[in-house]
Amino acid sequence: MKTILYIIQKEFKQIFRNKGMLPIIFVLPLLQLVILSNAATFEVKNIKFSYIDNDHSSTSRALIEKFNASTYFDVLTDFPSEAISSAAMLKGEIDVVLEIPRHFERDLQKEKHNTLGVTINAIDGAAAGVQNVYITQIIQSYNKNIRTNLAQISDLQIQPIHIDTIPLFWYNETLNYKTFMVPGILVLLVTMITLFLSGMNIVREKEIGTLEQINVTPIKKSQFIIGKLFPFWVIGMGLLTVGLVLARLIFNIPILGSLVLLYFYTSIYILVVLGIGLFISNFTDTQQQAMFIAWFFMVIFILMSGLFTPIESMPKWAQIITEFNPIKYFVQVMRMVMLKGSGFMDILPQIIKTLVYGLVMNGLAVWSYKKTS
């Protein structure tokens, strides 16, 4: 026990003496949490909107004003023809073109219906889908108003069947994307920092030659590994604490579940990350190699974790692969506990899978670590 405490004390001293490591541990994660949480948004704003008004009536102008009043659209200009608007979209100058047909108002009054043409730049398919929803909602809202304005007296005597829907949003009543993204980004930062630091720590000992000196001492393999990794476990828990405080104070993220349960799961999860870092360091000779290999797996883990895209929308084979992704489980637990108030039994499947993952990875890491005497 004294040997382990000595190694832990030595590691903490080494961490705080390294001026280059301190900003990586304490400053960059905080900046990344604040910046990424504001930048990683599912909302689509400042949509460059234009129109072709072939009718030039009060009804068509009222429809255009509906888009102008929206906070999502920037109404830039009108085009005299479809050819000119298509050329502007080809150059990337506009995102959406609304074409109002000739005799739009007259046909609405006589035929009670009409057709609008909407052209959307769909290079970014996800953004185009969101833009289509915005446009549809504005037109539907306008349709309700125009139906009343253009109705004849005889039509008003016939009361149409009207159904109102009242949505109830659970867990995120304001539909704020930050409420969904901040817990996931916090997972990302805790994972990246602990993985990179643990992976590069032992490799650094190889580079400066102190690892060979340690290997010839009577220190046991288990004592050495625990002493080397425990400080980064503490740092990971500290990053979680700071991240939760910032999430509450800056972004007003609700924490409905138990913090004890959240810390309990995190303590297991960090052991998984540390095991992966140690396993990588056993097969690398320089810090650059360890960083590149760690980043290679991090990119895969992040993109297939459900942090940015739902796992349910992935192909079946990809969903099977995500079962071996530890970040997936941490993202699920963070959102379940913080936003839904889930209890121990709710996250028990994630706890079991993470615990098994941790035992396997740390077992492989300890087995692959070579200590010569």
TAVENCOR-V863109 format. One line per field, one symbol per residue. psi: psi as a letter, one per 30 degrees, with the letter a starting at -180 (. if undefined). A space follows every 10 residues. Layout:
# TAVENCOR-V863109
psi: ???
This chain:
# TAVENCOR-V863109
psi: eeeeeeeeee eeeeeffjff feeeeeeeee eeeeeeffei kfkjlhkjkl ljjfehleee eeeeeeeefk ffkjjellkf leeeeeeeee fgflekkkjk lkheeeeeee fgllkkkkkk jhejeeeeee eeeeeeeeee eeeeefeeef kleeeffjjl kkkkkjkjjk fiefhkfeee eeeeeeeeee eeeeeeeeef eeeeeeefgf eeeefflgkl eeeeeeeefe efeeeeeeee eeeeeeeeee fhkkifakee eeeeeeeeee eeeeeeeeee ffglfleeee eeeeeeeeee eefgfgeekk efflleeeee effgjfeeee eeeeeeeeef hkaefegeee eeeeeeeeee eeeeeeefkk jk.
